[in-house]
Amino acid sequence: MDVAFGDDASRKQKDNAAQNFSLLNRIGLNIIKNAKVSSMGVKGHRKKAGWDNDYLLYALKSFDVVKI
């Protein structure tokens, strides 16, 4: 987690902020790992999702938690 999101450098200390952000980062990492279509690393996939809205939508749609 620290390599992908830099958790050690985080300065969130008030109340449950560190735990909450850690949970959100873990969810984001799972979404990225599930949507990998190339041999790019996690950092590259995060950047791609930030720059390309189509890829972001693909990643979010591929992370289907509840199958109806």
C-alpha positions as CSV (number, residue, x, y, z in Angstrom):
1,M,0.0,0.0,0.0
2,D,2.8,2.4,0.8
3,V,4.4,2.0,-2.6
4,A,1.2,2.7,-4.5
5,F,-0.3,5.4,-2.3
6,G,2.4,6.7,0.0
7,D,0.7,5.8,3.2
8,D,3.8,6.5,5.3
9,A,4.1,10.1,4.2
10,S,0.4,10.8,5.0
11,R,-0.2,13.3,7.8
12,K,-3.8,12.4,8.5
13,Q,-4.0,12.0,12.3
14,K,-7.2,13.5,13.5
15,D,-9.9,11.0,14.8
16,N,-10.3,8.1,12.4
17,A,-9.0,9.9,9.3
18,A,-6.0,7.6,8.8
19,Q,-8.1,4.5,9.0
20,N,-10.8,5.9,6.7
21,F,-8.3,6.9,4.0
22,S,-6.5,3.6,4.3
23,L,-9.8,1.9,3.6
24,L,-10.5,4.1,0.6
25,N,-7.0,3.5,-0.7
26,R,-7.4,-0.3,-0.4
27,I,-10.7,-0.1,-2.3
28,G,-9.0,1.9,-5.0
29,L,-6.2,-0.5,-5.2
30,N,-8.6,-3.4,-5.6
31,I,-10.4,-1.6,-8.4
32,I,-7.2,-1.0,-10.2
33,K,-5.9,-4.6,-9.8
34,N,-9.2,-5.9,-11.1
35,A,-9.2,-3.7,-14.2
36,K,-5.6,-4.3,-15.4
37,V,-5.6,-4.7,-19.2
38,S,-1.9,-4.1,-19.7
39,S,1.4,-4.8,-18.0
40,M,1.6,-1.3,-16.6
41,G,2.1,-1.0,-12.8
42,V,-0.3,0.3,-10.3
43,K,1.1,3.8,-10.4
44,G,0.6,3.9,-14.2
45,H,-2.9,2.6,-13.9
46,R,-3.7,5.3,-11.3
47,K,-2.4,8.0,-13.6
48,K,-4.2,6.6,-16.6
49,A,-7.5,6.6,-14.6
50,G,-6.9,10.2,-13.7
51,W,-6.2,11.3,-17.2
52,D,-8.6,9.1,-19.2
53,N,-12.2,9.2,-18.2
54,D,-13.1,6.3,-20.5
55,Y,-10.5,4.1,-18.7
56,L,-11.8,5.3,-15.3
57,L,-15.3,4.3,-16.2
58,Y,-14.0,0.9,-17.5
59,A,-12.2,0.3,-14.2
60,L,-15.2,1.2,-12.1
61,K,-17.6,-1.0,-14.3
62,S,-15.2,-3.9,-14.2
63,F,-15.3,-3.9,-10.4
64,D,-18.7,-5.4,-10.1
65,V,-19.3,-6.1,-6.5
66,V,-22.9,-7.1,-6.6
67,K,-24.0,-9.2,-9.6
68,I,-27.7,-8.9,-10.3
